Amino acid sequence: MRFAKPREDVCGSCEQLCKYIVGAVTEEKLHALSGMENNITDARKVVKLITT
């Protein structure tokens, strides 16, 4: 059994956005990066709610 490292333990949305960012160019990449940023911000809010 192998446990995921924090950098490997990502949600499906982050995984899809990462793949899209790698293949995207200019404007598409900026849009994908923005989506990734929003997703990470939302995830941090959820973690904060759970841990407090």
mmCIF entry with sequence, helices, sheets and N, C-alpha, C, O atoms, coordinates in Angstrom:
data_MODEL
# 
_entry.id   MODEL 
# 
_entity.id                         1 
_entity.type                       polymer 
_entity.pdbx_number_of_molecules   1 
# 
_entity_poly.entity_id                      1 
_entity_poly.type                           'polypeptide(L)' 
_entity_poly.nstd_linkage                   no 
_entity_poly.nstd_monomer                   no 
_entity_poly.pdbx_seq_one_letter_code       MRFAKPREDVCGSCEQLCKYIVGAVTEEKLHALSGMENNITDARKVVKLITT 
_entity_poly.pdbx_seq_one_letter_code_can   MRFAKPREDVCGSCEQLCKYIVGAVTEEKLHALSGMENNITDARKVVKLITT 
_entity_poly.pdbx_strand_id                 A 
# 
loop_
_entity_poly_seq.entity_id 
_entity_poly_seq.num 
_entity_poly_seq.mon_id 
_entity_poly_seq.hetero 
1 1  MET n 
1 2  ARG n 
1 3  PHE n 
1 4  ALA n 
1 5  LYS n 
1 6  PRO n 
1 7  ARG n 
1 8  GLU n 
1 9  ASP n 
1 10 VAL n 
1 11 CYS n 
1 12 GLY n 
1 13 SER n 
1 14 CYS n 
1 15 GLU n 
1 16 GLN n 
1 17 LEU n 
1 18 CYS n 
1 19 LYS n 
1 20 TYR n 
1 21 ILE n 
1 22 VAL n 
1 23 GLY n 
1 24 ALA n 
1 25 VAL n 
1 26 THR n 
1 27 GLU n 
1 28 GLU n 
1 29 LYS n 
1 30 LEU n 
1 31 HIS n 
1 32 ALA n 
1 33 LEU n 
1 34 SER n 
1 35 GLY n 
1 36 MET n 
1 37 GLU n 
1 38 ASN n 
1 39 ASN n 
1 40 ILE n 
1 41 THR n 
1 42 ASP n 
1 43 ALA n 
1 44 ARG n 
1 45 LYS n 
1 46 VAL n 
1 47 VAL n 
1 48 LYS n 
1 49 LEU n 
1 50 ILE n 
1 51 THR n 
1 52 THR n 
# 
_struct_asym.id          A 
_struct_asym.entity_id   1 
# 
loop_
_struct_conf.conf_type_id 
_struct_conf.id 
_struct_conf.pdbx_PDB_helix_id 
_struct_conf.beg_label_comp_id 
_struct_conf.beg_label_asym_id 
_struct_conf.beg_label_seq_id 
_struct_conf.pdbx_beg_PDB_ins_code 
_struct_conf.end_label_comp_id 
_struct_conf.end_label_asym_id 
_struct_conf.end_label_seq_id 
_struct_conf.pdbx_end_PDB_ins_code 
_struct_conf.beg_auth_comp_id 
_struct_conf.beg_auth_asym_id 
_struct_conf.beg_auth_seq_id 
_struct_conf.end_auth_comp_id 
_struct_conf.end_auth_asym_id 
_struct_conf.end_auth_seq_id 
_struct_conf.pdbx_PDB_helix_class 
_struct_conf.details 
_struct_conf.pdbx_PDB_helix_length 
HELX_P HELX_P1 AA1 GLY A 12 ? GLY A 23 ? GLY A 12 GLY A 23 1 ? 12 
HELX_P HELX_P2 AA2 THR A 26 ? THR A 51 ? THR A 26 THR A 51 1 ? 26 
# 
_struct_conf_type.id          HELX_P 
_struct_conf_type.criteria    ? 
_struct_conf_type.reference   ? 
# 
loop_
_atom_site.group_PDB 
_atom_site.id 
_atom_site.type_symbol 
_atom_site.label_atom_id 
_atom_site.label_alt_id 
_atom_site.label_comp_id 
_atom_site.label_asym_id 
_atom_site.label_entity_id 
_atom_site.label_seq_id 
_atom_site.pdbx_PDB_ins_code 
_atom_site.Cartn_x 
_atom_site.Cartn_y 
_atom_site.Cartn_z 
_atom_site.occupancy 
_atom_site.B_iso_or_equiv 
_atom_site.pdbx_formal_charge 
_atom_site.auth_seq_id 
_atom_site.auth_comp_id 
_atom_site.auth_asym_id 
_atom_site.auth_atom_id 
_atom_site.pdbx_PDB_model_num 
ATOM 1   N N  . MET A 1 1  ? 0.854   -1.171 0.000   1.00 0.00 ? 1  MET A N  1 
ATOM 2   C CA . MET A 1 1  ? 0.000   0.000  0.000   1.00 0.00 ? 1  MET A CA 1 
ATOM 3   C C  . MET A 1 1  ? 0.901   1.236  0.000   1.00 0.00 ? 1  MET A C  1 
ATOM 4   O O  . MET A 1 1  ? 1.909   1.287  0.704   1.00 0.00 ? 1  MET A O  1 
ATOM 5   N N  . ARG A 1 2  ? 0.522   2.214  -0.792  1.00 0.00 ? 2  ARG A N  1 
ATOM 6   C CA . ARG A 1 2  ? 1.296   3.444  -0.885  1.00 0.00 ? 2  ARG A CA 1 
ATOM 7   C C  . ARG A 1 2  ? 0.346   4.621  -0.687  1.00 0.00 ? 2  ARG A C  1 
ATOM 8   O O  . ARG A 1 2  ? -0.680  4.717  -1.360  1.00 0.00 ? 2  ARG A O  1 
ATOM 9   N N  . PHE A 1 3  ? 0.687   5.507  0.231   1.00 0.00 ? 3  PHE A N  1 
ATOM 10  C CA . PHE A 1 3  ? -0.128  6.699  0.472   1.00 0.00 ? 3  PHE A CA 1 
ATOM 11  C C  . PHE A 1 3  ? 0.352   7.825  -0.421  1.00 0.00 ? 3  PHE A C  1 
ATOM 12  O O  . PHE A 1 3  ? 1.546   7.965  -0.687  1.00 0.00 ? 3  PHE A O  1 
ATOM 13  N N  . ALA A 1 4  ? -0.594  8.622  -0.878  1.00 0.00 ? 4  ALA A N  1 
ATOM 14  C CA . ALA A 1 4  ? -0.252  9.746  -1.740  1.00 0.00 ? 4  ALA A CA 1 
ATOM 15  C C  . ALA A 1 4  ? 0.432   10.841 -0.943  1.00 0.00 ? 4  ALA A C  1 
ATOM 16  O O  . ALA A 1 4  ? 0.088   11.112 0.207   1.00 0.00 ? 4  ALA A O  1 
ATOM 17  N N  . LYS A 1 5  ? 1.396   11.452 -1.578  1.00 0.00 ? 5  LYS A N  1 
ATOM 18  C CA . LYS A 1 5  ? 2.056   12.614 -0.979  1.00 0.00 ? 5  LYS A CA 1 
ATOM 19  C C  . LYS A 1 5  ? 1.132   13.808 -1.191  1.00 0.00 ? 5  LYS A C  1 
ATOM 20  O O  . LYS A 1 5  ? 0.304   13.786 -2.101  1.00 0.00 ? 5  LYS A O  1 
ATOM 21  N N  . PRO A 1 6  ? 1.256   14.847 -0.372  1.00 0.00 ? 6  PRO A N  1 
ATOM 22  C CA . PRO A 1 6  ? 0.360   16.000 -0.536  1.00 0.00 ? 6  PRO A CA 1 
ATOM 23  C C  . PRO A 1 6  ? 0.318   16.549 -1.961  1.00 0.00 ? 6  PRO A C  1 
ATOM 24  O O  . PRO A 1 6  ? -0.743  16.974 -2.418  1.00 0.00 ? 6  PRO A O  1 
ATOM 25  N N  . ARG A 1 7  ? 1.443   16.551 -2.670  1.00 0.00 ? 7  ARG A N  1 
ATOM 26  C CA . ARG A 1 7  ? 1.469   17.078 -4.029  1.00 0.00 ? 7  ARG A CA 1 
ATOM 27  C C  . ARG A 1 7  ? 0.765   16.137 -5.005  1.00 0.00 ? 7  ARG A C  1 
ATOM 28  O O  . ARG A 1 7  ? 0.329   16.571 -6.071  1.00 0.00 ? 7  ARG A O  1 
ATOM 29  N N  . GLU A 1 8  ? 0.648   14.861 -4.657  1.00 0.00 ? 8  GLU A N  1 
ATOM 30  C CA . GLU A 1 8  ? 0.004   13.891 -5.533  1.00 0.00 ? 8  GLU A CA 1 
ATOM 31  C C  . GLU A 1 8  ? -1.474  13.750 -5.228  1.00 0.00 ? 8  GLU A C  1 
ATOM 32  O O  . GLU A 1 8  ? -2.242  13.288 -6.072  1.00 0.00 ? 8  GLU A O  1 
ATOM 33  N N  . ASP A 1 9  ? -1.873  14.140 -4.042  1.00 0.00 ? 9  ASP A N  1 
ATOM 34  C CA . ASP A 1 9  ? -3.250  13.964 -3.606  1.00 0.00 ? 9  ASP A CA 1 
ATOM 35  C C  . ASP A 1 9  ? -4.073  15.178 -4.030  1.00 0.00 ? 9  ASP A C  1 
ATOM 36  O O  . ASP A 1 9  ? -4.313  16.090 -3.239  1.00 0.00 ? 9  ASP A O  1 
ATOM 37  N N  . VAL A 1 10 ? -4.500  15.170 -5.290  1.00 0.00 ? 10 VAL A N  1 
ATOM 38  C CA . VAL A 1 10 ? -5.255  16.306 -5.821  1.00 0.00 ? 10 VAL A CA 1 
ATOM 39  C C  . VAL A 1 10 ? -6.638  15.853 -6.254  1.00 0.00 ? 10 VAL A C  1 
ATOM 40  O O  . VAL A 1 10 ? -6.857  14.678 -6.549  1.00 0.00 ? 10 VAL A O  1 
ATOM 41  N N  . CYS A 1 11 ? -7.550  16.781 -6.290  1.00 0.00 ? 11 CYS A N  1 
ATOM 42  C CA . CYS A 1 11 ? -8.909  16.452 -6.715  1.00 0.00 ? 11 CYS A CA 1 
ATOM 43  C C  . CYS A 1 11 ? -8.953  16.289 -8.237  1.00 0.00 ? 11 CYS A C  1 
ATOM 44  O O  . CYS A 1 11 ? -8.008  16.641 -8.943  1.00 0.00 ? 11 CYS A O  1 
ATOM 45  N N  . GLY A 1 12 ? -10.041 15.763 -8.708  1.00 0.00 ? 12 GLY A N  1 
ATOM 46  C CA . GLY A 1 12 ? -10.217 15.541 -10.138 1.00 0.00 ? 12 GLY A CA 1 
ATOM 47  C C  . GLY A 1 12 ? -10.151 16.825 -10.946 1.00 0.00 ? 12 GLY A C  1 
ATOM 48  O O  . GLY A 1 12 ? -9.612  16.847 -12.053 1.00 0.00 ? 12 GLY A O  1 
ATOM 49  N N  . SER A 1 13 ? -10.704 17.897 -10.383 1.00 0.00 ? 13 SER A N  1 
ATOM 50  C CA . SER A 1 13 ? -10.685 19.188 -11.088 1.00 0.00 ? 13 SER A CA 1 
ATOM 51  C C  . SER A 1 13 ? -9.262  19.682 -11.273 1.00 0.00 ? 13 SER A C  1 
ATOM 52  O O  . SER A 1 13 ? -8.893  20.139 -12.355 1.00 0.00 ? 13 SER A O  1 
ATOM 53  N N  . CYS A 1 14 ? -8.459  19.589 -10.215 1.00 0.00 ? 14 CYS A N  1 
ATOM 54  C CA . CYS A 1 14 ? -7.057  20.038 -10.304 1.00 0.00 ? 14 CYS A CA 1 
ATOM 55  C C  . CYS A 1 14 ? -6.292  19.200 -11.322 1.00 0.00 ? 14 CYS A C  1 
ATOM 56  O O  . CYS A 1 14 ? -5.490  19.723 -12.095 1.00 0.00 ? 14 CYS A O  1 
ATOM 57  N N  . GLU A 1 15 ? -6.546  17.906 -11.313 1.00 0.00 ? 15 GLU A N  1 
ATOM 58  C CA . GLU A 1 15 ? -5.856  17.014 -12.239 1.00 0.00 ? 15 GLU A CA 1 
ATOM 59  C C  . GLU A 1 15 ? -6.191  17.372 -13.689 1.00 0.00 ? 15 GLU A C  1 
ATOM 60  O O  . GLU A 1 15 ? -5.301  17.430 -14.537 1.00 0.00 ? 15 GLU A O  1 
ATOM 61  N N  . GLN A 1 16 ? -7.474  17.610 -13.971 1.00 0.00 ? 16 GLN A N  1 
ATOM 62  C CA . GLN A 1 16 ? -7.888  17.983 -15.327 1.00 0.00 ? 16 GLN A CA 1 
ATOM 63  C C  . GLN A 1 16 ? -7.295  19.334 -15.719 1.00 0.00 ? 16 GLN A C  1 
ATOM 64  O O  . GLN A 1 16 ? -6.819  19.501 -16.842 1.00 0.00 ? 16 GLN A O  1 
ATOM 65  N N  . LEU A 1 17 ? -7.321  20.293 -14.801 1.00 0.00 ? 17 LEU A N  1 
ATOM 66  C CA . LEU A 1 17 ? -6.784  21.617 -15.108 1.00 0.00 ? 17 LEU A CA 1 
ATOM 67  C C  . LEU A 1 17 ? -5.283  21.556 -15.359 1.00 0.00 ? 17 LEU A C  1 
ATOM 68  O O  . LEU A 1 17 ? -4.781  22.251 -16.242 1.00 0.00 ? 17 LEU A O  1 
ATOM 69  N N  . CYS A 1 18 ? -4.564  20.744 -14.605 1.00 0.00 ? 18 CYS A N  1 
ATOM 70  C CA . CYS A 1 18 ? -3.120  20.593 -14.823 1.00 0.00 ? 18 CYS A CA 1 
ATOM 71  C C  . CYS A 1 18 ? -2.838  20.054 -16.221 1.00 0.00 ? 18 CYS A C  1 
ATOM 72  O O  . CYS A 1 18 ? -1.945  20.545 -16.911 1.00 0.00 ? 18 CYS A O  1 
ATOM 73  N N  . LYS A 1 19 ? -3.592  19.055 -16.634 1.00 0.00 ? 19 LYS A N  1 
ATOM 74  C CA . LYS A 1 19 ? -3.411  18.490 -17.974 1.00 0.00 ? 19 LYS A CA 1 
ATOM 75  C C  . LYS A 1 19 ? -3.737  19.530 -19.037 1.00 0.00 ? 19 LYS A C  1 
ATOM 76  O O  . LYS A 1 19 ? -3.058  19.618 -20.060 1.00 0.00 ? 19 LYS A O  1 
ATOM 77  N N  . TYR A 1 20 ? -4.776  20.313 -18.791 1.00 0.00 ? 20 TYR A N  1 
ATOM 78  C CA . TYR A 1 20 ? -5.185  21.344 -19.755 1.00 0.00 ? 20 TYR A CA 1 
ATOM 79  C C  . TYR A 1 20 ? -4.129  22.445 -19.847 1.00 0.00 ? 20 TYR A C  1 
ATOM 80  O O  . TYR A 1 20 ? -3.846  22.948 -20.934 1.00 0.00 ? 20 TYR A O  1 
ATOM 81  N N  . ILE A 1 21 ? -3.551  22.816 -18.712 1.00 0.00 ? 21 ILE A N  1 
ATOM 82  C CA . ILE A 1 21 ? -2.526  23.866 -18.682 1.00 0.00 ? 21 ILE A CA 1 
ATOM 83  C C  . ILE A 1 21 ? -1.318  23.442 -19.503 1.00 0.00 ? 21 ILE A C  1 
ATOM 84  O O  . ILE A 1 21 ? -0.758  24.252 -20.241 1.00 0.00 ? 21 ILE A O  1 
ATOM 85  N N  . VAL A 1 22 ? -0.916  22.197 -19.386 1.00 0.00 ? 22 VAL A N  1 
ATOM 86  C CA . VAL A 1 22 ? 0.254   21.694 -20.118 1.00 0.00 ? 22 VAL A CA 1 
ATOM 87  C C  . VAL A 1 22 ? 0.025   21.809 -21.625 1.00 0.00 ? 22 VAL A C  1 
ATOM 88  O O  . VAL A 1 22 ? 0.942   22.181 -22.357 1.00 0.00 ? 22 VAL A O  1 
ATOM 89  N N  . GLY A 1 23 ? -1.170  21.499 -22.096 1.00 0.00 ? 23 GLY A N  1 
ATOM 90  C CA . GLY A 1 23 ? -1.444  21.518 -23.522 1.00 0.00 ? 23 GLY A CA 1 
ATOM 91  C C  . GLY A 1 23 ? -1.947  22.844 -24.056 1.00 0.00 ? 23 GLY A C  1 
ATOM 92  O O  . GLY A 1 23 ? -2.062  23.007 -25.271 1.00 0.00 ? 23 GLY A O  1 
ATOM 93  N N  . ALA A 1 24 ? -2.249  23.788 -23.193 1.00 0.00 ? 24 ALA A N  1 
ATOM 94  C CA . ALA A 1 24 ? -2.864  25.050 -23.624 1.00 0.00 ? 24 ALA A CA 1 
ATOM 95  C C  . ALA A 1 24 ? -1.817  26.057 -24.096 1.00 0.00 ? 24 ALA A C  1 
ATOM 96  O O  . ALA A 1 24 ? -0.628  25.939 -23.800 1.00 0.00 ? 24 ALA A O  1 
ATOM 97  N N  . VAL A 1 25 ? -2.296  27.037 -24.831 1.00 0.00 ? 25 VAL A N  1 
ATOM 98  C CA . VAL A 1 25 ? -1.441  28.139 -25.277 1.00 0.00 ? 25 VAL A CA 1 
ATOM 99  C C  . VAL A 1 25 ? -2.088  29.467 -24.887 1.00 0.00 ? 25 VAL A C  1 
ATOM 100 O O  . VAL A 1 25 ? -3.313  29.590 -24.879 1.00 0.00 ? 25 VAL A O  1 
ATOM 101 N N  . THR A 1 26 ? -1.289  30.420 -24.578 1.00 0.00 ? 26 THR A N  1 
ATOM 102 C CA . THR A 1 26 ? -1.616  31.807 -24.209 1.00 0.00 ? 26 THR A CA 1 
ATOM 103 C C  . THR A 1 26 ? -2.943  31.991 -23.478 1.00 0.00 ? 26 THR A C  1 
ATOM 104 O O  . THR A 1 26 ? -3.032  31.729 -22.278 1.00 0.00 ? 26 THR A O  1 
ATOM 105 N N  . GLU A 1 27 ? -3.969  32.436 -24.190 1.00 0.00 ? 27 GLU A N  1 
ATOM 106 C CA . GLU A 1 27 ? -5.252  32.787 -23.568 1.00 0.00 ? 27 GLU A CA 1 
ATOM 107 C C  . GLU A 1 27 ? -5.889  31.596 -22.851 1.00 0.00 ? 27 GLU A C  1 
ATOM 108 O O  . GLU A 1 27 ? -6.433  31.743 -21.756 1.00 0.00 ? 27 GLU A O  1 
ATOM 109 N N  . GLU A 1 28 ? -5.820  30.429 -23.466 1.00 0.00 ? 28 GLU A N  1 
ATOM 110 C CA . GLU A 1 28 ? -6.372  29.219 -22.846 1.00 0.00 ? 28 GLU A CA 1 
ATOM 111 C C  . GLU A 1 28 ? -5.652  28.905 -21.542 1.00 0.00 ? 28 GLU A C  1 
ATOM 112 O O  . GLU A 1 28 ? -6.268  28.503 -20.555 1.00 0.00 ? 28 GLU A O  1 
ATOM 113 N N  . LYS A 1 29 ? -4.338  29.096 -21.558 1.00 0.00 ? 29 LYS A N  1 
ATOM 114 C CA . LYS A 1 29 ? -3.534  28.812 -20.377 1.00 0.00 ? 29 LYS A CA 1 
ATOM 115 C C  . LYS A 1 29 ? -3.900  29.759 -19.241 1.00 0.00 ? 29 LYS A C  1 
ATOM 116 O O  . LYS A 1 29 ? -4.012  29.334 -18.091 1.00 0.00 ? 29 LYS A O  1 
ATOM 117 N N  . LEU A 1 30 ? -4.085  31.027 -19.552 1.00 0.00 ? 30 LEU A N  1 
ATOM 118 C CA . LEU A 1 30 ? -4.474  31.999 -18.527 1.00 0.00 ? 30 LEU A CA 1 
ATOM 119 C C  . LEU A 1 30 ? -5.823  31.643 -17.916 1.00 0.00 ? 30 LEU A C  1 
ATOM 120 O O  . LEU A 1 30 ? -6.011  31.757 -16.705 1.00 0.00 ? 30 LEU A O  1 
ATOM 121 N N  . HIS A 1 31 ? -6.751  31.215 -18.749 1.00 0.00 ? 31 HIS A N  1 
ATOM 122 C CA . HIS A 1 31 ? -8.077  30.813 -18.273 1.00 0.00 ? 31 HIS A CA 1 
ATOM 123 C C  . HIS A 1 31 ? -7.968  29.594 -17.353 1.00 0.00 ? 31 HIS A C  1 
ATOM 124 O O  . HIS A 1 31 ? -8.599  29.543 -16.298 1.00 0.00 ? 31 HIS A O  1 
ATOM 125 N N  . ALA A 1 32 ? -7.162  28.620 -17.766 1.00 0.00 ? 32 ALA A N  1 
ATOM 126 C CA . ALA A 1 32 ? -6.980  27.410 -16.971 1.00 0.00 ? 32 ALA A CA 1 
ATOM 127 C C  . ALA A 1 32 ? -6.277  27.723 -15.647 1.00 0.00 ? 32 ALA A C  1 
ATOM 128 O O  . ALA A 1 32 ? -6.639  27.169 -14.609 1.00 0.00 ? 32 ALA A O  1 
ATOM 129 N N  . LEU A 1 33 ? -5.294  28.591 -15.678 1.00 0.00 ? 33 LEU A N  1 
ATOM 130 C CA . LEU A 1 33 ? -4.595  28.978 -14.446 1.00 0.00 ? 33 LEU A CA 1 
ATOM 131 C C  . LEU A 1 33 ? -5.538  29.673 -13.476 1.00 0.00 ? 33 LEU A C  1 
ATOM 132 O O  . LEU A 1 33 ? -5.467  29.456 -12.266 1.00 0.00 ? 33 LEU A O  1 
ATOM 133 N N  . SER A 1 34 ? -6.413  30.501 -14.005 1.00 0.00 ? 34 SER A N  1 
ATOM 134 C CA . SER A 1 34 ? -7.406  31.171 -13.175 1.00 0.00 ? 34 SER A CA 1 
ATOM 135 C C  . SER A 1 34 ? -8.345  30.151 -12.534 1.00 0.00 ? 34 SER A C  1 
ATOM 136 O O  . SER A 1 34 ? -8.666  30.254 -11.350 1.00 0.00 ? 34 SER A O  1 
ATOM 137 N N  . GLY A 1 35 ? -8.778  29.178 -13.310 1.00 0.00 ? 35 GLY A N  1 
ATOM 138 C CA . GLY A 1 35 ? -9.639  28.126 -12.786 1.00 0.00 ? 35 GLY A CA 1 
ATOM 139 C C  . GLY A 1 35 ? -8.938  27.325 -11.703 1.00 0.00 ? 35 GLY A C  1 
ATOM 140 O O  . GLY A 1 35 ? -9.551  26.969 -10.696 1.00 0.00 ? 35 GLY A O  1 
ATOM 141 N N  . MET A 1 36 ? -7.666  27.041 -11.901 1.00 0.00 ? 36 MET A N  1 
ATOM 142 C CA . MET A 1 36 ? -6.882  26.293 -10.916 1.00 0.00 ? 36 MET A CA 1 
ATOM 143 C C  . MET A 1 36 ? -6.767  27.094 -9.626  1.00 0.00 ? 36 MET A C  1 
ATOM 144 O O  . MET A 1 36 ? -6.911  26.545 -8.533  1.00 0.00 ? 36 MET A O  1 
ATOM 145 N N  . GLU A 1 37 ? -6.508  28.382 -9.754  1.00 0.00 ? 37 GLU A N  1 
ATOM 146 C CA . GLU A 1 37 ? -6.394  29.261 -8.593  1.00 0.00 ? 37 GLU A CA 1 
ATOM 147 C C  . GLU A 1 37 ? -7.697  29.283 -7.793  1.00 0.00 ? 37 GLU A C  1 
ATOM 148 O O  . GLU A 1 37 ? -7.678  29.198 -6.566  1.00 0.00 ? 37 GLU A O  1 
ATOM 149 N N  . ASN A 1 38 ? -8.816  29.397 -8.488  1.00 0.00 ? 38 ASN A N  1 
ATOM 150 C CA . ASN A 1 38 ? -10.127 29.406 -7.828  1.00 0.00 ? 38 ASN A CA 1 
ATOM 151 C C  . ASN A 1 38 ? -10.397 28.086 -7.123  1.00 0.00 ? 38 ASN A C  1 
ATOM 152 O O  . ASN A 1 38 ? -10.920 28.070 -6.009  1.00 0.00 ? 38 ASN A O  1 
ATOM 153 N N  . ASN A 1 39 ? -10.045 26.987 -7.761  1.00 0.00 ? 39 ASN A N  1 
ATOM 154 C CA . ASN A 1 39 ? -10.272 25.673 -7.186  1.00 0.00 ? 39 ASN A CA 1 
ATOM 155 C C  . ASN A 1 39 ? -9.434  25.489 -5.909  1.00 0.00 ? 39 ASN A C  1 
ATOM 156 O O  . ASN A 1 39 ? -9.924  24.954 -4.914  1.00 0.00 ? 39 ASN A O  1 
ATOM 157 N N  . ILE A 1 40 ? -8.194  25.927 -5.946  1.00 0.00 ? 40 ILE A N  1 
ATOM 158 C CA . ILE A 1 40 ? -7.318  25.811 -4.773  1.00 0.00 ? 40 ILE A CA 1 
ATOM 159 C C  . ILE A 1 40 ? -7.846  26.679 -3.631  1.00 0.00 ? 40 ILE A C  1 
ATOM 160 O O  . ILE A 1 40 ? -7.832  26.257 -2.474  1.00 0.00 ? 40 ILE A O  1 
ATOM 161 N N  . THR A 1 41 ? -8.309  27.887 -3.947  1.00 0.00 ? 41 THR A N  1 
ATOM 162 C CA . THR A 1 41 ? -8.866  28.777 -2.933  1.00 0.00 ? 41 THR A CA 1 
ATOM 163 C C  . THR A 1 41 ? -10.091 28.142 -2.277  1.00 0.00 ? 41 THR A C  1 
ATOM 164 O O  . THR A 1 41 ? -10.237 28.177 -1.055  1.00 0.00 ? 41 THR A O  1 
ATOM 165 N N  . ASP A 1 42 ? -10.967 27.564 -3.093  1.00 0.00 ? 42 ASP A N  1 
ATOM 166 C CA . ASP A 1 42 ? -12.158 26.891 -2.556  1.00 0.00 ? 42 ASP A CA 1 
ATOM 167 C C  . ASP A 1 42 ? -11.778 25.708 -1.671  1.00 0.00 ? 42 ASP A C  1 
ATOM 168 O O  . ASP A 1 42 ? -12.371 25.499 -0.613  1.00 0.00 ? 42 ASP A O  1 
ATOM 169 N N  . ALA A 1 43 ? -10.796 24.943 -2.107  1.00 0.00 ? 43 ALA A N  1 
ATOM 170 C CA . ALA A 1 43 ? -10.352 23.780 -1.324  1.00 0.00 ? 43 ALA A CA 1 
ATOM 171 C C  . ALA A 1 43 ? -9.784  24.209 0.020   1.00 0.00 ? 43 ALA A C  1 
ATOM 172 O O  . ALA A 1 43 ? -10.033 23.560 1.035   1.00 0.00 ? 43 ALA A O  1 
ATOM 173 N N  . ARG A 1 44 ? -9.031  25.287 0.034   1.00 0.00 ? 44 ARG A N  1 
ATOM 174 C CA . ARG A 1 44 ? -8.468  25.788 1.304   1.00 0.00 ? 44 ARG A CA 1 
ATOM 175 C C  . ARG A 1 44 ? -9.574  26.238 2.260   1.00 0.00 ? 44 ARG A C  1 
ATOM 176 O O  . ARG A 1 44 ? -9.470  26.049 3.472   1.00 0.00 ? 44 ARG A O  1 
ATOM 177 N N  . LYS A 1 45 ? -10.633 26.834 1.707   1.00 0.00 ? 45 LYS A N  1 
ATOM 178 C CA . LYS A 1 45 ? -11.760 27.246 2.545   1.00 0.00 ? 45 LYS A CA 1 
ATOM 179 C C  . LYS A 1 45 ? -12.430 26.036 3.183   1.00 0.00 ? 45 LYS A C  1 
ATOM 180 O O  . LYS A 1 45 ? -12.788 26.063 4.361   1.00 0.00 ? 45 LYS A O  1 
ATOM 181 N N  . VAL A 1 46 ? -12.596 24.981 2.405   1.00 0.00 ? 46 VAL A N  1 
ATOM 182 C CA . VAL A 1 46 ? -13.224 23.760 2.916   1.00 0.00 ? 46 VAL A CA 1 
ATOM 183 C C  . VAL A 1 46 ? -12.360 23.152 4.020   1.00 0.00 ? 46 VAL A C  1 
ATOM 184 O O  . VAL A 1 46 ? -12.876 22.755 5.065   1.00 0.00 ? 46 VAL A O  1 
ATOM 185 N N  . VAL A 1 47 ? -11.064 23.080 3.793   1.00 0.00 ? 47 VAL A N  1 
ATOM 186 C CA . VAL A 1 47 ? -10.157 22.523 4.801   1.00 0.00 ? 47 VAL A CA 1 
ATOM 187 C C  . VAL A 1 47 ? -10.223 23.348 6.079   1.00 0.00 ? 47 VAL A C  1 
ATOM 188 O O  . VAL A 1 47 ? -10.227 22.796 7.180   1.00 0.00 ? 47 VAL A O  1 
ATOM 189 N N  . LYS A 1 48 ? -10.273 24.650 5.937   1.00 0.00 ? 48 LYS A N  1 
ATOM 190 C CA . LYS A 1 48 ? -10.339 25.529 7.114   1.00 0.00 ? 48 LYS A CA 1 
ATOM 191 C C  . LYS A 1 48 ? -11.631 25.275 7.879   1.00 0.00 ? 48 LYS A C  1 
ATOM 192 O O  . LYS A 1 48 ? -11.615 25.226 9.109   1.00 0.00 ? 48 LYS A O  1 
ATOM 193 N N  . LEU A 1 49 ? -12.746 25.113 7.179   1.00 0.00 ? 49 LEU A N  1 
ATOM 194 C CA . LEU A 1 49 ? -14.021 24.843 7.843   1.00 0.00 ? 49 LEU A CA 1 
ATOM 195 C C  . LEU A 1 49 ? -13.999 23.507 8.570   1.00 0.00 ? 49 LEU A C  1 
ATOM 196 O O  . LEU A 1 49 ? -14.541 23.384 9.668   1.00 0.00 ? 49 LEU A O  1 
ATOM 197 N N  . ILE A 1 50 ? -13.378 22.515 7.963   1.00 0.00 ? 50 ILE A N  1 
ATOM 198 C CA . ILE A 1 50 ? -13.325 21.180 8.544   1.00 0.00 ? 50 ILE A CA 1 
ATOM 199 C C  . ILE A 1 50 ? -12.436 21.154 9.785   1.00 0.00 ? 50 ILE A C  1 
ATOM 200 O O  . ILE A 1 50 ? -12.763 20.484 10.764  1.00 0.00 ? 50 ILE A O  1 
ATOM 201 N N  . THR A 1 51 ? -11.331 21.865 9.755   1.00 0.00 ? 51 THR A N  1 
ATOM 202 C CA . THR A 1 51 ? -10.352 21.797 10.843  1.00 0.00 ? 51 THR A CA 1 
ATOM 203 C C  . THR A 1 51 ? -10.642 22.751 11.993  1.00 0.00 ? 51 THR A C  1 
ATOM 204 O O  . THR A 1 51 ? -9.974  22.689 13.025  1.00 0.00 ? 51 THR A O  1 
ATOM 205 N N  . THR A 1 52 ? -11.615 23.623 11.838  1.00 0.00 ? 52 THR A N  1 
ATOM 206 C CA . THR A 1 52 ? -11.907 24.552 12.948  1.00 0.00 ? 52 THR A CA 1 
ATOM 207 C C  . THR A 1 52 ? -13.172 24.183 13.659  1.00 0.00 ? 52 THR A C  1 
ATOM 208 O O  . THR A 1 52 ? -13.562 24.855 14.613  1.00 0.00 ? 52 THR A O  1 
# 
